[in-house]
Amino acid sequence: MTHIVVLGSTNMDLVTYVAKAPQRGETVTGREFHTIPGGKGSNQAIAAARAGATVSMIGAVGNDAFGLRLRDTLEHSGVDTDFLRTVEGPSGTAHIVVDDEGANSIVVIPGANGTVDHLSPGDEGLIASADALLLQLEIPLAAVVAGAQAARRHGIRTVLTPSPARPLTPELLAATDLLVPNEYEAVTLTGRTDPREAAALLDVVPEVVVTLGATGSLYLARGTDPLVIPAPQVTAVDSTGAGDTFVGALAVALAEEKPVREALSWAAAAAAISVQRAGASVSMPYRPEIDAQFTA
């Protein structure tokens, strides 16, 4: 079975549902509030596990009630947490507002994730055993770079989601095999609003996928023409976690050596299912659901 390792964040998502998100200085009344396990690292781990991979999580949670629930959620989703550390202090949190169109805005407070600033003993050996390493930017950059370079030393594919968007260092880009920004992140990284132009400017990385929301995704491998993959047309309820669902499923599909077009379409099917449900990790589909959506 495919083995995916995720080095990244675990957060408790504090989710408020409103008709319209408040503007600066405005107070609005929401209709629902939920605490939902999330974090981009945890989300991608759960997405990959539900998509059919064996998954291991490297990261940290706090020694609070949120930390216990975050670990329990990963384990119940089939993710190995032997390398998920428990540290003094609070777990990470993400404060999310979701409007009636399914759009969201998010404030992340790192908490325990801020302690993941290096690889701990055993982490590199775990990475070396994987088919792919998934990385994001919700933990300190030093650990992300160390993980990517460890993967490169052992010939392991690295998949980087550059979120929250920030400038990427040359050493991180040099150790990244597949970069998966969304449209906003692609603009932040390149200054170009056209996804094709942005992808072309990111050719320091061998492969780039720019996710385009309901439109689909744009794939560009170095020296090739762009490939546009449409997304299934569905009515979105909550887009939180859709990008992580896409990345987790895509990593599994590529590790299973599916052709690129098929892998992207299969990942798009997974994301399309997730946006029709509320929440992040709880919305992520299992493999039989993805296969049914993909073949429909």
N, C-alpha and C positions, 0 to 999 in steps of 0.2 A: 504493500500500500504506500501511496505517496506520503512523504513526511515533510511537513511545513513547520518551520520555526518562526515565531513572531517575537521580535524585540521591540517593546513599545509600552504604551500607556494602558492603565486601567482606571476608569473614572466611574463614579456614580452620576448618572444623568438626572438632573432635577428639571423635569419637563413641564412647562406650562403651555396649555392650548388656549389660544385667543382667536377672535374673529379677525382682528387686524393688529399687527405688532405695534407697540407704542413708539412714537417719535421721541426725540430728545425733549425731556421735560414733561412728557405726557404720562398720565396714569390711565390704564385701561383695566377693565374687569375680565379676568379669564374665566373659563368654564370648567377646566379640569387641571389637576396637578398629579404627576406621577414621579416616583423614583425608580429609575430603570438602569440596570448595570450597562455600562458602556465604556467609552475610551476607544480611540482609533485602533490601538494595538489589540485590546480585548475583542473589539468588534470584528477585526479581520481574522483573529484566531477562531472565533465562533463561526464566522462565515465559512472559513476553510474546512473546519471540522464537519459542519453540516453538509458541505459540498462533497464530503467523502474522504478527506485526508486524515492521517494521523497528525495531530498538531501539538506542539510544545510552546509554552509561553514563558518568555523571560521578561521580568519587570518587577514591580513592587506595589504592595498595598499597605495601608496604614493599619495600626493595631486598634481599629475602631469597628463599629458595627458595619459600616459600609465595606470595610476590608473583608470581613467574614463573608458578606453576601457576594462580593465580587468574585472571591475565590470559589465559592460554592457554585455560582452561576457558570463559571468556566468549566469546572469539573463535571457539572451536570450536562454540559454541552459536549463532553468528550475531550476536553482540552487538558493535557498534562500540565500540572502546576508545580512540579518539583523544583523548578527554577524561578518561581514567582516568590520573591522575598516578602516578608512582613517586617516593617520598620516602625519605629516610634513615631507617633503623630498621626495626623488625619490622612485618609485616602484622597486621591484626586477627585475633583467634582467638575461637572460641566453644567452650566446653567443655560437652558435651552428654551426659546420661545418659538412655538410653531403656530402659524396662522392658518386660516381656512383654505388657503391654496396649497397647503403642504410645505410651504417654504419655511426656513428656520434661520434663526440667528443664535450664536453660541458664544458664551464666555467660559473659558476653561481655567480652573485653578489647579495647578499641578499637584500639590500635596506630596504624597509619597513618590510620585513619578519623578519629582525633582532630585531624588536621591540616586536615580539610575544614571550615573554619570561615567560609568566605566563597566567593563566586563568583569564579572566575578569568576572565581575558580569554577571550572566546568562548563562555563558558557560557550567558550570557543569549541570545545569538543562536541557539544550539542549542535552547534551551528554546522560543524563539519559533517554531521550525520544526516543533514537535511537534503531535500531536493531543491528547496528554495528558502530564502530568508526574507521576511516581510518587515519593512521599516517605515516609520512615520516620524514626525517631528514634535511629538508631545512629550518627549523626554529630552534631557540635555543632549546637545549636538555631539559632544565628545563621545558619548556611548553609541550614538548612531554611526558615527565614523568608524569607531572601533569595531562595531559589529559588521559593517560593510567590508572593512579591510580583512577581517577574519574570514568572512565568506569568500572573498577574492583569493585569499591564500589557499583555500581548500577547493576552489573551483565550483563554488555554490552560487547559483543564480540569486542576485539581489533585486528585490522589487521595492522601490521607494515611493511612498506617497508624500509629497512635499507640503504637508499640512500640519500645523498652521504655516502659511506661506512665509518664507523668509529667504534671503540670499543663500545659495548653496555653495559650499567651499569646493575648491578644485579637487581636494583629496576625496571628498564624498562623491562627487560626480565621477571621478576616475574609478571608483569602486562600485558604481551602480550599473546594473545591466538593463533594467527596465524602470523608467520613470513614469509615474501615473498622476499627473496634476489634473485638477478640474480647470474649467475655463478661467476662473478668477486667479487660481494659482499660476497658470501658464502666463497670464498677463503680468502678474507680479514678478515672475522670474525673468521675463524677456522684454516687457514693455510693449509688446505687440498684442493688439486686440483680436486680430485674425488668428484662429487656432492653427491654421496651416503654417502661417509665418512663425508663430510661436514654436510649434513643433520642429520646424526646420532649424530654428536658432538653438534648439536643445540637442543638436546632433553630436555633442560631446558624449552623450549617452547612446549606446548602440540602438536602443529601442525606446520609443515614447508613445504613450497612449494618453491623449487628452480626452477626458470624459466631458460630454456635452449635455448632461441632464437628459431631458425627455427626447432630445434630438439623437442621442446615441453616443458614439465615440469615434475618435480619429486616431488611426495608428500610422506611425511612420518609423520604419527601420532605416538605418543609415544607408544612403545610396539607393533608396527605392522611392517609388511614387506613393503618396498618401493613400490610405485605405479607410473609407468611411463606412462604419457599421451602424445601421439604424437601431433604435431601441423599440421594443414593443410598445404600442400605444395603450396606455392604461390611465385611469383616473387616480391621481396621487392623493393620499391621505396624509402622509408624513414622509418627507424625504430624508429624515435623519438616519444616518447609517447606510444609505443607499450606495455611496461611493465605496465604503468599506466592504459591503456585500459584494460589489463588483470586483474589487481587488482580490478578496479572498477566493472567490469563485474562479477568477482569471488565473490566479497562481496555481490552483489545483488543475485546471484544464491544461495549462502550459506544461506543468510537471508531468501530466499524463500524455504529453506529446500530441495533443490535439492540434490540428492546423490552426494558424493564427486567426483566420476568419471565423472558424467554428468556435474557437476558444472565446473570442470577443463576443460573439452572438450568445453563447451559453452564459457568459458572465452578465450580459445585458438582460437575459431572461431572469437570472437570479435577482438583479437589482429591481427589475420591474415588479416582481412579486413583493419585494420588501417595501416599496413605496405605497403599496395598497394596504399596509398595516401600520398601526401606530407603534412608535418606539424604534429603538435601534437594534440591539441584539435580539430582542424578542420578535422582531419582524423578519428575521433572516430565514430563508427557506432551506429545507432539507433536499438532498439530492433528487429523490423521486419527484418532488415538486418542480425542481429546475428542469429535469428531463422532460416532464410533461409540458411545461411552458415552452421549452425549446423546440419540441417536435410538433407543437400545436399549429 
